[in-house]
Structure formats: structure tokens, C-alpha cells
Amino acid sequence: MSKIYVGNLPFSADEAAVRTLFAEHGTVDSVALITDRDTGQPRGFGFVEMTSNSEAARAIQSLNGHQMGGRALKVNEAQAKTDRPRR
């Protein structure tokens, strides 16, 4: 399974639209769009998990820079979450 970071999403994007976009390139296991914890408003990025690494690589190649809602998507392999000190 491969996890993909999707940035610069339009705030109007929903999970179904992102799933449909990535499903053109392979099997999508999950879509998670990140929201602000205080307001619940979209933060403009999310993560897509795809079954096959080759399908994920093809999706990254095809969709990086793709226009969605007038915005150029930033699509790349997700990096492991690093531990940050608490405030």
C-alpha cells in the first residue's frame, strides 16, 4: 500500500471528488481530507492510499500539477510523520 500527499486542494473539494480523480489511475483504498480542528473548515490538503505502488507512482506522475477547481495540485509520496514537541 502506498500513501500519497495531495496539497493545494480547492476548499470546495470533497472526498468523493478526490477519490474519483485518483481512481482513474488505480484502486483507491482511502481518502482523508484534513480539516482545522477548531473550525472544521478544510485545510486544503489530504492523503490518498492506493493498493499498488506502481498505480500510486502513475497517479503521482499524472496528477502533480493537475488543475482542480482552478488550483494546481501538489501530489507526491507522503513522508512519515515526525514527532514534534508539544507546545
Stockholm file with secondary structure:
# STOCKHOLM 1.0

chainA/1-87         MSKIYVGNLPFSADEAAVRTLFAEHGTVDSVALITDRDTGQPRGFGFVEMTSNSEAARAIQSLNGHQMGGRALKVNEAQAKTDRPRR
#=GR chainA/1-87 SS CEEEEEESCCTTCCHHHHHHHHHTTSCEEEEEEEECTTTCCEEEEEEEEESCHHHHHHHHHHHTTCEETTEECEEEECCCCCCCCCC
#=GC SS_cons        CEEEEEESCCTTCCHHHHHHHHHTTSCEEEEEEEECTTTCCEEEEEEEEESCHHHHHHHHHHHTTCEETTEECEEEECCCCCCCCCC
//
